[in-house]
Amino acid sequence: MSSPVKKSNRRGRKRVVASLAESKTLALYREGRSLLARNDLDRMSISQVSKAAGISVGAFYVRFRDKDAFLDFVITNTFIQARAIFQEQADARYVPNLADLLITQFSDAEFAGIVRAAVKLGFVDQRHREPFDEFRAFVSQHLTALLLADVKKGERRQRIAGIDSALAILTHAALFPDSEIDLQANETQQVIIDLFSGKSGSTKSLPPKKPGSAKSQSKLPKSPRDPESLRKPNADTLKSKGSARGLKKI
């Protein structure tokens, strides 16, 4: 099947509509995410991402006007994908599973790299970070609907503040990978669980990151949990959906 085309661009080649359904665009998207996981966006060039994707620079330009247009495409599609994953898997009112799902997303090196790119570009033009802001707002609203359904009206504001604080911790960890926040630490995971659970008053300070500790992008360690204060999961739902740790990736 031939690729959809628009009018010829200034280079005299037919412009291809950028879509993840098209193989070369998908290759560029994947390599862009991979490069941003390791490097600052200013150090990523069009020739570098094209070479990594195994296509010519000319093939890049028939899909994207420039580097900014490409970064916008990668950022937008990353958060569309992240939103779909969260919406699909965050279907049980069981706080530890919800926490694990978000910790896994924000701990992923590629996702964190996209968060950094969106925020940095947002200082130049707010529209660049809108996909991330919309993703966070969606997650916050979804968590509020799941966890505050039976909460008294007078307690809702404090509980919403706890959810937003947990999301702020996750965002900070993604933005500053060398910071003291270690999302892999059991204590940090428990802080996030407590914030989601409305136990912010008893939450301890975040533990310092151990010197020289390498961050693992694989399975997260099990969080300590207080089953007396948390809702029990729907066993049938969790079994059908599978573990929140096994995230899909395009």
N, C-alpha and C positions, 0 to 999 in steps of 0.2 A: 504494500500500500504506500503510495507516495505521500511525502510530508506536506502538511498544509503550508501554503506560501502566501506572502503579502507582496506588495509592490517592490520592485528592485530597489536596493539601497544604493548609497553613493559609491560603493565599490563595484557596482555593476552586477552584483549577485543577488539572486532572489532571497529575500529574508524568510527564514523558517520561524514559525511560531514556537517559542520556547515552551516545552511541555515535558513533564516527566515520563509521558508515554512514548516519547521519542528517544531513541537509544543514545545519541550523541549528547543531547541535553541532559539526560540522566547521568551519563558519565561525567560531564562537567559538574553537575550538582554534587555528586558523590565526592569527587576530588576537591571541590571547593570546601565542603564540610571537613574533609580530612586535613586539608592544609590549614584551615582556621583553627582546628583543634591544637595544632602545634605552633602556629605563628600568628603574630599580630596581622591584622588585615592590611596594614601599610606595607608589609613585607611580601604580600602575595601579589604576583603580577599575572597579567593575562597570558603571557607566554608560558609561565610556570604551570598554571592550571590547565592550559590547553595541552601541553606536553604530557602532564600527568594523566590526562584523560585519553591520550593517544589520538588526538585530532589536531588539525592545523589551526593556526591563529585565525585564518580566514573563516573557517567553520565556526569559530567562536563568534566572530563579528556578524555573521548572518543570523545569529540567534540573540545576541545581546548588543545593545548600542555601545556600551562601555563597561568598565569595571563596576561602577555604581549600580547599573541596571542588573548586572549579574549578581552582585551581593544582595540586592533587594529581592531577587528571585529566590536565592538560597535561603535567606532569612524568612521570607514569607512562607515558603513551602515547608521549612523545618517546623515552624510553629503550627501550621495547619496539621501536619503529621502528629506533632506532640499533643495537640488538642484532641485529635481523633483517638489516639491511644488512651489518653486519660479518660475520655468520655466512655470508651468501650470497657475499660477495666475498673474504673472507680464506681462500682455499682453496689457496693455493700457498705453499711454503716459500721465498719470495723476499723477503728482508727489506726492500728498498726499497719494494716494492709494499705490504707490510703497514704500513710507516711512513707512506707517502703516504695510505693509507686513513684511518688514525687522525688524522693531521695535518689532513686535509680535514674530518673530523668535528668535531674540537675547534676548528678555525679558523672554522667556520660561526658567524655572529653569533647566529642563533636558538638553535643548540645550546648555545653558550657562555652565553647568557642563561638557559637552563633549568638549566644546571649551577649558575650563581650563585644562582638561586631555590631550588633543591633544598638547597644547602648552607646558605644563610641561614635557610630555614625549619627546617632540621635542628637549629639551635641551640635552637629553641623546642620541637620534638618530633622525635626521631630518625626516626620513621616517614616523615617528609616526604622525607628524603634516601635512604631505603632503595632506591628504584628506581635511583638513580645508583650507590650502592655495589654493588648487584647487577650492574649493567652493567659496572663496572670489574672486578669479580671474574670475570665471565664472560670478558671480553676477556683478562685475565691468564691464566686457565686455558686459553683457546683458543690463545693465543700459546705458552704452555708446551708444550702438546701438539704444536703444529706445529714449533717451533724446537728443542725439547730431546729429540726422539725418539731421536737417536743420540748424545746427550751422556752422557759418563761420570757415574756416580752422584756422585762426589766433586766434580764441577764444577756440578752442577745448582743448588745453593743460590746460588752467585754469579751464575749466569745468570738465575735467577728474580729476584734482587735488581736486576739490570740492567733487566729488563722492568718491574718495579715503579717503578724510578727514572724510566724513560721516561714511564710513565703519570703519574707525579707532575709531571713537567715540562709535559705536555699539560694536566693539570688546573689547574696554577698559571696557565698562559697564559689559560685560559678564565675563571678566577676573577678575574684581575687584568689586564684588557685594556690597562691603561696601564703595566704593568710593563715591565721591560727585556727580557723574553723575547719574541722575534719568531719565530713559527712559520714565517713566510714566508722567513726567512733560510736560505740554503744551509747555513751552518755549524751552525745549530740542527737542521736536518733530519739532517745528518750525525751529530750527537751522538746523536740518537734511533736512527738506524740502527746506530751503534756499540754502543749499549746493548743493542739487540735481538740484535746479532751476538755479544755476549760480549766486545767489545773495550773494556770500560769503563776498563781500566787505562790505555789510551792516549788516552782521550777528552779533548779540550780543553775549556776553560771556555766557557760559552755567550757568544756575542758580544753586546755591548750593542746595543739598538735604535737605529737611526739617527734623529736628531732630525727631527721633522716628517714622517717616513715614513708614508704612508697604508697601512693594511692592506688588501690585496685579498682578496675572498671568492671570486674566480674561480679560474683554474688556478694551481696551485703551480709555482714554478720547479723545474727539474730538480735533483735532489740529486746531488752528486758521489758516486761509488760505487767500491768496490773489488771488482771482479768476481772477483779471485783468492780472496777470503776469504768471499764470499757464495754461497749456493746459486743455481744457475741456475733460472729459472722453467720450468714446464711450458708450452711454447708453445701447445699445443692448449687447455689449461685457460684460460690467460689470454686467448686469442683468443675463446673461447666466452663468457667472463664479461664481457669488455669492460674498459675502464679503470677503475681504482679511483677515479679522480677524478670520474667521472660518477655521483654518488650520487643515489639515488632520494629523493624527498621527497613526503610526503602533502600 
